[in-house]
Amino acid sequence: MSKIVNHSARRLEIVDACLRVVSRAGLSGATTREIAKEAGVSHGIISHYFNGKNEILRAALQRSYQQLADRIDANLNGLSGAEALQQAVYDALPVDDEGRVGEQIELAFWAYAIGNPELAEERWRSYTEWRRALELLIKGAQAQEHLDGPDPTLVAETIISTLDGLGAQVAMYPDRIPAKRMVEIMNAMLAGFGFVTITNA
């Protein structure tokens, strides 16, 4: 009797293996053979689930963003207003090993997306979703704090730009910018918009 294979689970195993390879060896080292080796499958199995390296990378990028979104959503349960915004911003900071690995993966994808329109489009889609989610949290915080402006889109884009800058630094120099300093930087930015600052760290 042939073994029943859960195709969705196998595909996810390959994607997660790709993320581990990228975090360890960068995009240049993430060959389909290396990904197959990391996933513990044959190279032929990879081609059964994905039409080449670009499709694996796109799925891996989606997976990376989804993992972050799921973590933020879980921690927002029951929160609203300024507290929800504070929590979301804090959860997006790479303050632990998981976050630092995520930023290394993110930075590798940024460089690769410059010459890859499909990956660049996936990056933009995820960015747009993140910005919209932040805008809703910002509007809620502004209503709670009775703040008349500034434009939630401007605030969201500033938050994302600051997070991206910190993420790039952490990816390149993981031991040089501690979690406390990252929180201080984000607090300075949030305070400039009139928001109550993060107290998690």
TIVO-2410 file (N, C-alpha, C; in nm, 3 decimals):
# residues 201
REC num residu      c1      c2      c3 atome chaine
REC   1      M   0.084  -0.120   0.000     N      A
REC   1      M   0.000   0.000   0.000    CA      A
REC   1      M   0.088   0.125   0.000     C      A
REC   2      S   0.062   0.217  -0.091     N      A
REC   2      S   0.146   0.337  -0.102    CA      A
REC   2      S   0.122   0.430   0.016     C      A
REC   3      K   0.226   0.504   0.052     N      A
REC   3      K   0.220   0.598   0.163    CA      A
REC   3      K   0.142   0.723   0.123     C      A
REC   4      I   0.050   0.765   0.209     N      A
REC   4      I  -0.028   0.886   0.184    CA      A
REC   4      I   0.055   1.007   0.224     C      A
REC   5      V   0.070   1.100   0.131     N      A
REC   5      V   0.151   1.219   0.155    CA      A
REC   5      V   0.059   1.341   0.167     C      A
REC   6      N   0.078   1.417   0.273     N      A
REC   6      N   0.007   1.542   0.290    CA      A
REC   6      N   0.082   1.648   0.209     C      A
REC   7      H   0.028   1.681   0.092     N      A
REC   7      H   0.099   1.767   0.000    CA      A
REC   7      H   0.118   1.909   0.056     C      A
REC   8      S   0.018   1.960   0.126     N      A
REC   8      S   0.030   2.094   0.184    CA      A
REC   8      S   0.140   2.098   0.289     C      A
REC   9      A   0.144   1.992   0.373     N      A
REC   9      A   0.246   1.985   0.478    CA      A
REC   9      A   0.385   1.971   0.417     C      A
REC  10      R   0.398   1.889   0.312     N      A
REC  10      R   0.528   1.870   0.248    CA      A
REC  10      R   0.576   2.000   0.183     C      A
REC  11      R   0.485   2.070   0.119     N      A
REC  11      R   0.520   2.198   0.057    CA      A
REC  11      R   0.569   2.297   0.164     C      A
REC  12      L   0.500   2.297   0.278     N      A
REC  12      L   0.539   2.388   0.387    CA      A
REC  12      L   0.675   2.350   0.444     C      A
REC  13      E   0.703   2.221   0.452     N      A
REC  13      E   0.834   2.176   0.500    CA      A
REC  13      E   0.945   2.227   0.409     C      A
REC  14      I   0.922   2.225   0.280     N      A
REC  14      I   1.021   2.273   0.184    CA      A
REC  14      I   1.041   2.424   0.198     C      A
REC  15      V   0.930   2.496   0.214     N      A
REC  15      V   0.938   2.642   0.231    CA      A
REC  15      V   1.015   2.677   0.358     C      A
REC  16      D   0.986   2.608   0.468     N      A
REC  16      D   1.056   2.634   0.594    CA      A
REC  16      D   1.204   2.599   0.581     C      A
REC  17      A   1.235   2.495   0.507     N      A
REC  17      A   1.374   2.458   0.483    CA      A
REC  17      A   1.443   2.569   0.404     C      A
REC  18      C   1.373   2.626   0.309     N      A
REC  18      C   1.428   2.737   0.231    CA      A
REC  18      C   1.461   2.855   0.322     C      A
REC  19      L   1.373   2.888   0.414     N      A
REC  19      L   1.398   2.998   0.506    CA      A
REC  19      L   1.521   2.972   0.592     C      A
REC  20      R   1.539   2.848   0.635     N      A
REC  20      R   1.657   2.815   0.717    CA      A
REC  20      R   1.785   2.830   0.635     C      A
REC  21      V   1.780   2.786   0.511     N      A
REC  21      V   1.898   2.798   0.425    CA      A
REC  21      V   1.931   2.944   0.398     C      A
REC  22      V   1.829   3.024   0.370     N      A
REC  22      V   1.851   3.167   0.343    CA      A
REC  22      V   1.912   3.236   0.464     C      A
REC  23      S   1.862   3.203   0.584     N      A
REC  23      S   1.915   3.267   0.705    CA      A
REC  23      S   2.060   3.228   0.730     C      A
REC  24      R   2.097   3.110   0.683     N      A
REC  24      R   2.233   3.059   0.708    CA      A
REC  24      R   2.330   3.096   0.596     C      A
REC  25      A   2.282   3.090   0.471     N      A
REC  25      A   2.372   3.103   0.357    CA      A
REC  25      A   2.335   3.214   0.260     C      A
REC  26      G   2.227   3.287   0.289     N      A
REC  26      G   2.184   3.393   0.199    CA      A
REC  26      G   2.115   3.337   0.076     C      A
REC  27      L   2.071   3.428  -0.012     N      A
REC  27      L   2.000   3.385  -0.133    CA      A
REC  27      L   2.091   3.310  -0.228     C      A
REC  28      S   2.219   3.350  -0.235     N      A
REC  28      S   2.311   3.283  -0.327    CA      A
REC  28      S   2.331   3.137  -0.290     C      A
REC  29      G   2.320   3.106  -0.162     N      A
REC  29      G   2.338   2.969  -0.117    CA      A
REC  29      G   2.212   2.887  -0.117     C      A
REC  30      A   2.100   2.951  -0.146     N      A
REC  30      A   1.970   2.882  -0.141    CA      A
REC  30      A   1.939   2.819  -0.277     C      A
REC  31      T   2.022   2.722  -0.315     N      A
REC  31      T   1.996   2.648  -0.438    CA      A
REC  31      T   1.888   2.544  -0.411     C      A
REC  32      T   1.825   2.497  -0.516     N      A
REC  32      T   1.721   2.396  -0.497    CA      A
REC  32      T   1.779   2.268  -0.437     C      A
REC  33      R   1.902   2.236  -0.472     N      A
REC  33      R   1.964   2.116  -0.415    CA      A
REC  33      R   1.990   2.133  -0.265     C      A
REC  34      E   2.035   2.254  -0.225     N      A
REC  34      E   2.060   2.279  -0.084    CA      A
REC  34      E   1.930   2.281  -0.005     C      A
REC  35      I   1.826   2.335  -0.064     N      A
REC  35      I   1.694   2.337   0.001    CA      A
REC  35      I   1.642   2.195   0.017     C      A
REC  36      A   1.658   2.113  -0.086     N      A
REC  36      A   1.615   1.973  -0.078    CA      A
REC  36      A   1.690   1.899   0.031     C      A
REC  37      K   1.820   1.923   0.039     N      A
REC  37      K   1.902   1.861   0.143    CA      A
REC  37      K   1.854   1.902   0.281     C      A
REC  38      E   1.827   2.031   0.299     N      A
REC  38      E   1.780   2.081   0.427    CA      A
REC  38      E   1.644   2.023   0.464     C      A
REC  39      A   1.558   2.003   0.364     N      A
REC  39      A   1.424   1.949   0.388    CA      A
REC  39      A   1.424   1.797   0.403     C      A
REC  40      G   1.536   1.735   0.370     N      A
REC  40      G   1.544   1.589   0.380    CA      A
REC  40      G   1.468   1.517   0.272     C      A
REC  41      V   1.463   1.579   0.152     N      A
REC  41      V   1.392   1.517   0.040    CA      A
REC  41      V   1.486   1.515  -0.081     C      A
REC  42      S   1.449   1.443  -0.183     N      A
REC  42      S   1.529   1.438  -0.305    CA      A
REC  42      S   1.506   1.565  -0.386     C      A
REC  43      H   1.602   1.594  -0.473     N      A
REC  43      H   1.589   1.710  -0.560    CA      A
REC  43      H   1.466   1.699  -0.650     C      A
REC  44      G   1.433   1.577  -0.688     N      A
REC  44      G   1.315   1.555  -0.772    CA      A
REC  44      G   1.185   1.592  -0.702     C      A
REC  45      I   1.182   1.572  -0.570     N      A
REC  45      I   1.062   1.608  -0.494    CA      A
REC  45      I   1.038   1.758  -0.500     C      A
REC  46      I   1.146   1.836  -0.494     N      A
REC  46      I   1.134   1.981  -0.501    CA      A
REC  46      I   1.062   2.022  -0.629     C      A
REC  47      S   1.102   1.966  -0.742     N      A
REC  47      S   1.042   2.002  -0.871    CA      A
REC  47      S   0.897   1.956  -0.882     C      A
REC  48      H   0.859   1.862  -0.799     N      A
REC  48      H   0.720   1.815  -0.797    CA      A
REC  48      H   0.628   1.920  -0.734     C      A
REC  49      Y   0.681   1.997  -0.640     N      A
REC  49      Y   0.600   2.096  -0.568    CA      A
REC  49      Y   0.620   2.240  -0.615     C      A
REC  50      F   0.734   2.268  -0.676     N      A
REC  50      F   0.764   2.406  -0.717    CA      A
REC  50      F   0.827   2.408  -0.857     C      A
REC  51      N   0.789   2.508  -0.934     N      A
REC  51      N   0.846   2.527  -1.067    CA      A
REC  51      N   0.969   2.618  -1.059     C      A
REC  52      G   1.074   2.569  -0.997     N      A
REC  52      G   1.198   2.642  -0.991    CA      A
REC  52      G   1.220   2.720  -0.863     C      A
REC  53      K   1.340   2.775  -0.853     N      A
REC  53      K   1.383   2.844  -0.732    CA      A
REC  53      K   1.299   2.969  -0.703     C      A
REC  54      N   1.265   3.045  -0.807     N      A
REC  54      N   1.189   3.168  -0.783    CA      A
REC  54      N   1.055   3.142  -0.716     C      A
REC  55      E   0.990   3.035  -0.755     N      A
REC  55      E   0.861   3.002  -0.694    CA      A
REC  55      E   0.878   2.963  -0.547     C      A
REC  56      I   0.985   2.893  -0.515     N      A
REC  56      I   1.012   2.858  -0.376    CA      A
REC  56      I   1.039   2.985  -0.295     C      A
REC  57      L   1.120   3.074  -0.351     N      A
REC  57      L   1.154   3.197  -0.280    CA      A
REC  57      L   1.031   3.284  -0.256     C      A
REC  58      R   0.944   3.290  -0.354     N      A
REC  58      R   0.822   3.369  -0.337    CA      A
REC  58      R   0.735   3.310  -0.226     C      A
REC  59      A   0.723   3.178  -0.224     N      A
REC  59      A   0.646   3.112  -0.119    CA      A
REC  59      A   0.713   3.133   0.017     C      A
REC  60      A   0.845   3.132   0.019     N      A
REC  60      A   0.919   3.152   0.144    CA      A
REC  60      A   0.899   3.294   0.196     C      A
REC  61      L   0.898   3.392   0.106     N      A
REC  61      L   0.875   3.529   0.146    CA      A
REC  61      L   0.735   3.545   0.204     C      A
REC  62      Q   0.635   3.484   0.141     N      A
REC  62      Q   0.498   3.486   0.192    CA      A
REC  62      Q   0.493   3.424   0.331     C      A
REC  63      R   0.563   3.314   0.347     N      A
REC  63      R   0.565   3.243   0.475    CA      A
REC  63      R   0.628   3.328   0.585     C      A
REC  64      S   0.737   3.396   0.553     N      A
REC  64      S   0.805   3.481   0.650    CA      A
REC  64      S   0.713   3.592   0.699     C      A
REC  65      Y   0.644   3.657   0.606     N      A
REC  65      Y   0.551   3.764   0.644    CA      A
REC  65      Y   0.434   3.710   0.724     C      A
REC  66      Q   0.384   3.593   0.685     N      A
REC  66      Q   0.269   3.536   0.754    CA      A
REC  66      Q   0.303   3.500   0.897     C      A
REC  67      Q   0.424   3.449   0.919     N      A
REC  67      Q   0.467   3.415   1.055    CA      A
REC  67      Q   0.467   3.539   1.145     C      A
REC  68      L   0.516   3.651   1.092     N      A
REC  68      L   0.517   3.775   1.168    CA      A
REC  68      L   0.374   3.824   1.193     C      A
REC  69      A   0.291   3.819   1.089     N      A
REC  69      A   0.152   3.864   1.103    CA      A
REC  69      A   0.077   3.780   1.205     C      A
REC  70      D   0.100   3.649   1.204     N      A
REC  70      D   0.032   3.560   1.299    CA      A
REC  70      D   0.074   3.590   1.442     C      A
REC  71      R   0.203   3.617   1.463     N      A
REC  71      R   0.252   3.648   1.597    CA      A
REC  71      R   0.191   3.778   1.648     C      A
REC  72      I   0.184   3.878   1.561     N      A
REC  72      I   0.126   4.006   1.600    CA      A
REC  72      I  -0.023   3.990   1.630     C      A
REC  73      D  -0.095   3.921   1.543     N      A
REC  73      D  -0.239   3.902   1.562    CA      A
REC  73      D  -0.269   3.830   1.693     C      A
REC  74      A  -0.189   3.729   1.725     N      A
REC  74      A  -0.213   3.653   1.848    CA      A
REC  74      A  -0.197   3.740   1.971     C      A
REC  75      N  -0.100   3.829   1.968     N      A
REC  75      N  -0.074   3.915   2.085    CA      A
REC  75      N  -0.169   4.035   2.093     C      A
REC  76      L  -0.242   4.061   1.986     N      A
REC  76      L  -0.337   4.172   1.987    CA      A
REC  76      L  -0.474   4.131   2.039     C      A
REC  77      N  -0.492   4.004   2.063     N      A
REC  77      N  -0.621   3.955   2.109    CA      A
REC  77      N  -0.663   4.024   2.239     C      A
REC  78      G  -0.777   4.093   2.234     N      A
REC  78      G  -0.828   4.160   2.353    CA      A
REC  78      G  -0.777   4.300   2.373     C      A
REC  79      L  -0.684   4.345   2.288     N      A
REC  79      L  -0.628   4.480   2.303    CA      A
REC  79      L  -0.695   4.577   2.206     C      A
REC  80      S  -0.691   4.705   2.240     N      A
REC  80      S  -0.746   4.808   2.152    CA      A
REC  80      S  -0.674   4.940   2.177     C      A
REC  81      G  -0.700   5.037   2.090     N      A
REC  81      G  -0.646   5.170   2.108    CA      A
REC  81      G  -0.495   5.174   2.111     C      A
REC  82      A  -0.442   5.260   2.196     N      A
REC  82      A  -0.297   5.281   2.205    CA      A
REC  82      A  -0.225   5.152   2.247     C      A
REC  83      E  -0.289   5.074   2.333     N      A
REC  83      E  -0.226   4.950   2.380    CA      A
REC  83      E  -0.204   4.853   2.265     C      A
REC  84      A  -0.302   4.845   2.173     N      A
REC  84      A  -0.287   4.757   2.058    CA      A
REC  84      A  -0.176   4.804   1.965     C      A
REC  85      L  -0.167   4.934   1.943     N      A
REC  85      L  -0.062   4.989   1.858    CA      A
REC  85      L   0.076   4.963   1.920     C      A
REC  86      Q   0.089   4.987   2.049     N      A
REC  86      Q   0.216   4.963   2.118    CA      A
REC  86      Q   0.259   4.817   2.102     C      A
REC  87      Q   0.164   4.726   2.123     N      A
REC  87      Q   0.196   4.583   2.116    CA      A
REC  87      Q   0.239   4.543   1.976     C      A
REC  88      A   0.168   4.591   1.874     N      A
REC  88      A   0.201   4.556   1.736    CA      A
REC  88      A   0.341   4.606   1.699     C      A
REC  89      V   0.373   4.728   1.738     N      A
REC  89      V   0.504   4.784   1.707    CA      A
REC  89      V   0.613   4.706   1.780     C      A
REC  90      Y   0.588   4.674   1.906     N      A
REC  90      Y   0.688   4.599   1.983    CA      A
REC  90      Y   0.711   4.460   1.921     C      A
REC  91      D   0.601   4.393   1.882     N      A
REC  91      D   0.613   4.259   1.825    CA      A
REC  91      D   0.687   4.260   1.691     C      A
REC  92      A   0.685   4.373   1.622     N      A
REC  92      A   0.754   4.383   1.494    CA      A
REC  92      A   0.904   4.410   1.511     C      A
REC  93      L   0.946   4.444   1.631     N      A
REC  93      L   1.087   4.468   1.657    CA      A
REC  93      L   1.164   4.336   1.669     C      A
REC  94      P   1.282   4.325   1.610     N      A
REC  94      P   1.360   4.202   1.620    CA      A
REC  94      P   1.438   4.194   1.752     C      A
REC  95      V   1.364   4.173   1.861     N      A
REC  95      V   1.426   4.178   1.994    CA      A
REC  95      V   1.474   4.041   2.044     C      A
REC  96      D   1.447   3.935   1.967     N      A
REC  96      D   1.492   3.801   2.009    CA      A
REC  96      D   1.556   3.730   1.890     C      A
REC  97      D   1.601   3.607   1.913     N      A
REC  97      D   1.670   3.532   1.808    CA      A
REC  97      D   1.581   3.510   1.687     C      A
REC  98      E   1.454   3.478   1.710     N      A
REC  98      E   1.361   3.456   1.599    CA      A
REC  98      E   1.348   3.582   1.514     C      A
REC  99      G   1.337   3.696   1.581     N      A
REC  99      G   1.324   3.822   1.510    CA      A
REC  99      G   1.449   3.855   1.430     C      A
REC 100      R   1.565   3.828   1.488     N      A
REC 100      R   1.691   3.857   1.419    CA      A
REC 100      R   1.708   3.770   1.295     C      A
REC 101      V   1.673   3.643   1.307     N      A
REC 101      V   1.679   3.554   1.190    CA      A
REC 101      V   1.582   3.603   1.083     C      A
REC 102      G   1.464   3.644   1.127     N      A
REC 102      G   1.366   3.697   1.032    CA      A
REC 102      G   1.418   3.818   0.957     C      A
REC 103      E   1.490   3.905   1.025     N      A
REC 103      E   1.545   4.023   0.960    CA      A
REC 103      E   1.658   3.987   0.863     C      A
REC 104      Q   1.736   3.886   0.895     N      A
REC 104      Q   1.841   3.841   0.803    CA      A
REC 104      Q   1.778   3.786   0.675     C      A
REC 105      I   1.669   3.713   0.691     N      A
REC 105      I   1.596   3.662   0.575    CA      A
REC 105      I   1.538   3.777   0.493     C      A
REC 106      E   1.479   3.873   0.564     N      A
REC 106      E   1.418   3.989   0.499    CA      A
REC 106      E   1.521   4.068   0.418     C      A
REC 107      L   1.637   4.092   0.477     N      A
REC 107      L   1.741   4.168   0.408    CA      A
REC 107      L   1.790   4.095   0.284     C      A
REC 108      A   1.802   3.964   0.294     N      A
REC 108      A   1.844   3.884   0.178    CA      A
REC 108      A   1.741   3.896   0.066     C      A
REC 109      F   1.613   3.893   0.101     N      A
REC 109      F   1.508   3.905   0.000    CA      A
REC 109      F   1.505   4.045  -0.062     C      A
REC 110      W   1.533   4.147   0.017     N      A
REC 110      W   1.537   4.283  -0.038    CA      A
REC 110      W   1.636   4.290  -0.153     C      A
REC 111      A   1.756   4.242  -0.130     N      A
REC 111      A   1.861   4.249  -0.232    CA      A
REC 111      A   1.821   4.169  -0.356     C      A
REC 112      Y   1.765   4.052  -0.335     N      A
REC 112      Y   1.729   3.966  -0.448    CA      A
REC 112      Y   1.612   4.024  -0.527     C      A
REC 113      A   1.521   4.095  -0.460     N      A
REC 113      A   1.402   4.148  -0.525    CA      A
REC 113      A   1.434   4.261  -0.622     C      A
REC 114      I   1.550   4.325  -0.607     N      A
REC 114      I   1.587   4.436  -0.696    CA      A
REC 114      I   1.587   4.391  -0.842     C      A
REC 115      G   1.632   4.272  -0.869     N      A
REC 115      G   1.636   4.223  -1.006    CA      A
REC 115      G   1.532   4.117  -1.035     C      A
REC 116      N   1.431   4.106  -0.946     N      A
REC 116      N   1.330   4.002  -0.962    CA      A
REC 116      N   1.191   4.064  -0.947     C      A
REC 117      P   1.125   4.101  -1.057     N      A
REC 117      P   0.996   4.170  -1.050    CA      A
REC 117      P   0.889   4.095  -0.972     C      A
REC 118      E   0.884   3.962  -0.985     N      A
REC 118      E   0.782   3.885  -0.913    CA      A
REC 118      E   0.802   3.894  -0.763     C      A
REC 119      L   0.926   3.882  -0.720     N      A
REC 119      L   0.956   3.889  -0.578    CA      A
REC 119      L   0.935   4.031  -0.527     C      A
REC 120      A   0.969   4.129  -0.609     N      A
REC 120      A   0.948   4.269  -0.571    CA      A
REC 120      A   0.799   4.297  -0.554     C      A
REC 121      E   0.717   4.241  -0.640     N      A
REC 121      E   0.572   4.260  -0.631    CA      A
REC 121      E   0.517   4.194  -0.504     C      A
REC 122      E   0.570   4.078  -0.471     N      A
REC 122      E   0.527   4.010  -0.347    CA      A
REC 122      E   0.568   4.092  -0.226     C      A
REC 123      R   0.686   4.150  -0.232     N      A
REC 123      R   0.733   4.237  -0.123    CA      A
REC 123      R   0.642   4.358  -0.107     C      A
REC 124      W   0.600   4.418  -0.218     N      A
REC 124      W   0.512   4.535  -0.213    CA      A
REC 124      W   0.374   4.498  -0.160     C      A
REC 125      R   0.323   4.382  -0.200     N      A
REC 125      R   0.191   4.338  -0.152    CA      A
REC 125      R   0.192   4.322   0.000     C      A
REC 126      S   0.295   4.260   0.052     N      A
REC 126      S   0.305   4.241   0.196    CA      A
REC 126      S   0.322   4.374   0.269     C      A
REC 127      Y   0.401   4.463   0.210     N      A
REC 127      Y   0.419   4.595   0.268    CA      A
REC 127      Y   0.286   4.669   0.276     C      A
REC 128      T   0.207   4.662   0.169     N      A
REC 128      T   0.078   4.731   0.164    CA      A
REC 128      T  -0.017   4.676   0.269     C      A
REC 129      E  -0.019   4.544   0.287     N      A
REC 129      E  -0.105   4.483   0.388    CA      A
REC 129      E  -0.063   4.528   0.529     C      A
REC 130      W   0.065   4.533   0.554     N      A
REC 130      W   0.117   4.574   0.684    CA      A
REC 130      W   0.084   4.720   0.712     C      A
REC 131      R   0.099   4.805   0.609     N      A
REC 131      R   0.067   4.947   0.624    CA      A
REC 131      R  -0.081   4.966   0.657     C      A
REC 132      R  -0.168   4.895   0.589     N      A
REC 132      R  -0.312   4.908   0.612    CA      A
REC 132      R  -0.349   4.861   0.753     C      A
REC 133      A  -0.287   4.753   0.796     N      A
REC 133      A  -0.314   4.704   0.931    CA      A
REC 133      A  -0.271   4.807   1.036     C      A
REC 134      L  -0.155   4.866   1.015     N      A
REC 134      L  -0.107   4.969   1.106    CA      A
REC 134      L  -0.198   5.092   1.106     C      A
REC 135      E  -0.246   5.130   0.989     N      A
REC 135      E  -0.334   5.246   0.979    CA      A
REC 135      E  -0.458   5.228   1.067     C      A
REC 136      L  -0.515   5.108   1.068     N      A
REC 136      L  -0.632   5.081   1.151    CA      A
REC 136      L  -0.597   5.094   1.300     C      A
REC 137      L  -0.481   5.041   1.338     N      A
REC 137      L  -0.438   5.051   1.477    CA      A
REC 137      L  -0.412   5.196   1.516     C      A
REC 138      I  -0.353   5.270   1.425     N      A
REC 138      I  -0.324   5.413   1.451    CA      A
REC 138      I  -0.453   5.492   1.468     C      A
REC 139      K  -0.551   5.467   1.383     N      A
REC 139      K  -0.679   5.536   1.395    CA      A
REC 139      K  -0.745   5.506   1.530     C      A
REC 140      G  -0.735   5.379   1.572     N      A
REC 140      G  -0.791   5.341   1.701    CA      A
REC 140      G  -0.720   5.411   1.817     C      A
REC 141      A  -0.587   5.421   1.807     N      A
REC 141      A  -0.510   5.488   1.911    CA      A
REC 141      A  -0.539   5.637   1.912     C      A
REC 142      Q  -0.551   5.697   1.796     N      A
REC 142      Q  -0.582   5.840   1.788    CA      A
REC 142      Q  -0.719   5.871   1.849     C      A
REC 143      A  -0.815   5.783   1.821     N      A
REC 143      A  -0.949   5.804   1.877    CA      A
REC 143      A  -0.947   5.794   2.028     C      A
REC 144      Q  -0.875   5.694   2.080     N      A
REC 144      Q  -0.868   5.676   2.225    CA      A
REC 144      Q  -0.798   5.792   2.294     C      A
REC 145      E  -0.691   5.841   2.231     N      A
REC 145      E  -0.612   5.949   2.290    CA      A
REC 145      E  -0.664   6.088   2.251     C      A
REC 146      H  -0.772   6.091   2.173     N      A
REC 146      H  -0.832   6.218   2.128    CA      A
REC 146      H  -0.731   6.303   2.052     C      A
REC 147      L  -0.658   6.238   1.961     N      A
REC 147      L  -0.559   6.307   1.880    CA      A
REC 147      L  -0.619   6.344   1.745     C      A
REC 148      D  -0.605   6.467   1.707     N      A
REC 148      D  -0.655   6.514   1.579    CA      A
REC 148      D  -0.540   6.514   1.478     C      A
REC 149      G  -0.514   6.397   1.418     N      A
REC 149      G  -0.402   6.383   1.325    CA      A
REC 149      G  -0.278   6.336   1.399     C      A
REC 150      P  -0.167   6.321   1.328     N      A
REC 150      P  -0.152   6.340   1.183    CA      A
REC 150      P  -0.214   6.227   1.100     C      A
REC 151      D  -0.197   6.236   0.971     N      A
REC 151      D  -0.251   6.137   0.878    CA      A
REC 151      D  -0.203   5.997   0.915     C      A
REC 152      P  -0.294   5.902   0.938     N      A
REC 152      P  -0.255   5.766   0.976    CA      A
REC 152      P  -0.161   5.698   0.876     C      A
REC 153      T  -0.178   5.730   0.748     N      A
REC 153      T  -0.089   5.670   0.648    CA      A
REC 153      T   0.054   5.719   0.667     C      A
REC 154      L   0.070   5.848   0.695     N      A
REC 154      L   0.203   5.904   0.721    CA      A
REC 154      L   0.266   5.839   0.843     C      A
REC 155      V   0.187   5.822   0.949     N      A
REC 155      V   0.238   5.760   1.071    CA      A
REC 155      V   0.279   5.615   1.043     C      A
REC 156      A   0.193   5.541   0.971     N      A
REC 156      A   0.222   5.401   0.940    CA      A
REC 156      A   0.349   5.389   0.858     C      A
REC 157      E   0.366   5.474   0.759     N      A
REC 157      E   0.485   5.468   0.674    CA      A
REC 157      E   0.611   5.504   0.754     C      A
REC 158      T   0.597   5.596   0.848     N      A
REC 158      T   0.711   5.632   0.933    CA      A
REC 158      T   0.749   5.516   1.024     C      A
REC 159      I   0.649   5.451   1.083     N      A
REC 159      I   0.674   5.335   1.168    CA      A
REC 159      I   0.744   5.225   1.090     C      A
REC 160      I   0.693   5.194   0.971     N      A
REC 160      I   0.751   5.088   0.890    CA      A
REC 160      I   0.894   5.122   0.849     C      A
REC 161      S   0.916   5.247   0.810     N      A
REC 161      S   1.051   5.288   0.770    CA      A
REC 161      S   1.150   5.275   0.886     C      A
REC 162      T   1.105   5.311   1.005     N      A
REC 162      T   1.191   5.300   1.123    CA      A
REC 162      T   1.219   5.153   1.156     C      A
REC 163      L   1.115   5.072   1.150     N      A
REC 163      L   1.131   4.929   1.175    CA      A
REC 163      L   1.225   4.865   1.073     C      A
REC 164      D   1.210   4.904   0.946     N      A
REC 164      D   1.296   4.849   0.841    CA      A
REC 164      D   1.443   4.888   0.864     C      A
REC 165      G   1.463   5.014   0.904     N      A
REC 165      G   1.599   5.058   0.931    CA      A
REC 165      G   1.663   4.982   1.046     C      A
REC 166      L   1.588   4.964   1.153     N      A
REC 166      L   1.638   4.887   1.267    CA      A
REC 166      L   1.662   4.742   1.228     C      A
REC 167      G   1.570   4.687   1.149     N      A
REC 167      G   1.583   4.549   1.106    CA      A
REC 167      G   1.709   4.526   1.024     C      A
REC 168      A   1.741   4.620   0.935     N      A
REC 168      A   1.861   4.607   0.854    CA      A
REC 168      A   1.986   4.610   0.942     C      A
REC 169      Q   1.985   4.697   1.043     N      A
REC 169      Q   2.100   4.704   1.134    CA      A
REC 169      Q   2.116   4.574   1.213     C      A
REC 170      V   2.005   4.521   1.260     N      A
REC 170      V   2.010   4.397   1.338    CA      A
REC 170      V   2.055   4.280   1.251     C      A
REC 171      A   2.009   4.279   1.125     N      A
REC 171      A   2.048   4.171   1.035    CA      A
REC 171      A   2.198   4.171   1.010     C      A
REC 172      M   2.256   4.292   0.996     N      A
REC 172      M   2.399   4.305   0.967    CA      A
REC 172      M   2.484   4.298   1.093     C      A
REC 173      Y   2.434   4.358   1.202     N      A
REC 173      Y   2.513   4.369   1.326    CA      A
REC 173      Y   2.429   4.325   1.446     C      A
REC 174      P   2.399   4.196   1.456     N      A
REC 174      P   2.305   4.148   1.559    CA      A
REC 174      P   2.347   4.175   1.703     C      A
REC 175      D   2.475   4.197   1.727     N      A
REC 175      D   2.522   4.218   1.865    CA      A
REC 175      D   2.543   4.365   1.900     C      A
REC 176      R   2.514   4.454   1.807     N      A
REC 176      R   2.550   4.594   1.829    CA      A
REC 176      R   2.432   4.685   1.863     C      A
REC 177      I   2.311   4.636   1.852     N      A
REC 177      I   2.196   4.720   1.885    CA      A
REC 177      I   2.100   4.639   1.974     C      A
REC 178      P   2.105   4.659   2.105     N      A
REC 178      P   2.024   4.580   2.197    CA      A
REC 178      P   1.876   4.615   2.188     C      A
REC 179      A   1.794   4.524   2.242     N      A
REC 179      A   1.649   4.543   2.239    CA      A
REC 179      A   1.608   4.673   2.307     C      A
REC 180      K   1.671   4.706   2.418     N      A
REC 180      K   1.636   4.828   2.491    CA      A
REC 180      K   1.654   4.951   2.404     C      A
REC 181      R   1.763   4.954   2.327     N      A
REC 181      R   1.788   5.069   2.241    CA      A
REC 181      R   1.685   5.078   2.129     C      A
REC 182      M   1.646   4.964   2.074     N      A
REC 182      M   1.544   4.964   1.970    CA      A
REC 182      M   1.413   5.020   2.022     C      A
REC 183      V   1.376   4.981   2.143     N      A
REC 183      V   1.254   5.032   2.203    CA      A
REC 183      V   1.264   5.182   2.226     C      A
REC 184      E   1.379   5.228   2.270     N      A
REC 184      E   1.399   5.373   2.290    CA      A
REC 184      E   1.381   5.450   2.160     C      A
REC 185      I   1.433   5.396   2.051     N      A
REC 185      I   1.421   5.461   1.921    CA      A
REC 185      I   1.275   5.467   1.877     C      A
REC 186      M   1.204   5.355   1.891     N      A
REC 186      M   1.063   5.352   1.853    CA      A
REC 186      M   0.981   5.445   1.941     C      A
REC 187      N   1.014   5.451   2.069     N      A
REC 187      N   0.941   5.539   2.160    CA      A
REC 187      N   0.959   5.685   2.123     C      A
REC 188      A   1.080   5.722   2.083     N      A
REC 188      A   1.105   5.860   2.042    CA      A
REC 188      A   1.020   5.894   1.920     C      A
REC 189      M   1.008   5.801   1.828     N      A
REC 189      M   0.927   5.823   1.708    CA      A
REC 189      M   0.779   5.832   1.742     C      A
REC 190      L   0.729   5.739   1.825     N      A
REC 190      L   0.588   5.739   1.863    CA      A
REC 190      L   0.551   5.863   1.942     C      A
REC 191      A   0.639   5.903   2.033     N      A
REC 191      A   0.613   6.023   2.114    CA      A
REC 191      A   0.603   6.147   2.025     C      A
REC 192      G   0.679   6.150   1.918     N      A
REC 192      G   0.674   6.263   1.827    CA      A
REC 192      G   0.539   6.278   1.760     C      A
REC 193      F   0.465   6.169   1.750     N      A
REC 193      F   0.330   6.173   1.694    CA      A
REC 193      F   0.222   6.186   1.803     C      A
REC 194      G   0.265   6.196   1.929     N      A
REC 194      G   0.171   6.215   2.037    CA      A
REC 194      G   0.118   6.089   2.100     C      A
REC 195      F   0.179   5.974   2.068     N      A
REC 195      F   0.131   5.846   2.121    CA      A
REC 195      F   0.199   5.810   2.252     C      A
REC 196      V   0.128   5.736   2.335     N      A
REC 196      V   0.187   5.677   2.454    CA      A
REC 196      V   0.291   5.576   2.408     C      A
REC 197      T   0.404   5.569   2.474     N      A
REC 197      T   0.516   5.488   2.427    CA      A
REC 197      T   0.511   5.345   2.480     C      A
REC 198      I   0.597   5.261   2.423     N      A
REC 198      I   0.602   5.119   2.454    CA      A
REC 198      I   0.658   5.097   2.594     C      A
REC 199      T   0.597   5.006   2.666     N      A
REC 199      T   0.646   4.974   2.800    CA      A
REC 199      T   0.684   4.827   2.814     C      A
REC 200      N   0.686   4.751   2.702     N      A
REC 200      N   0.711   4.607   2.708    CA      A
REC 200      N   0.850   4.573   2.757     C      A
REC 201      A   0.949   4.653   2.719     N      A
REC 201      A   1.088   4.618   2.754    CA      A
REC 201      A   1.138   4.703   2.868     C      A
***
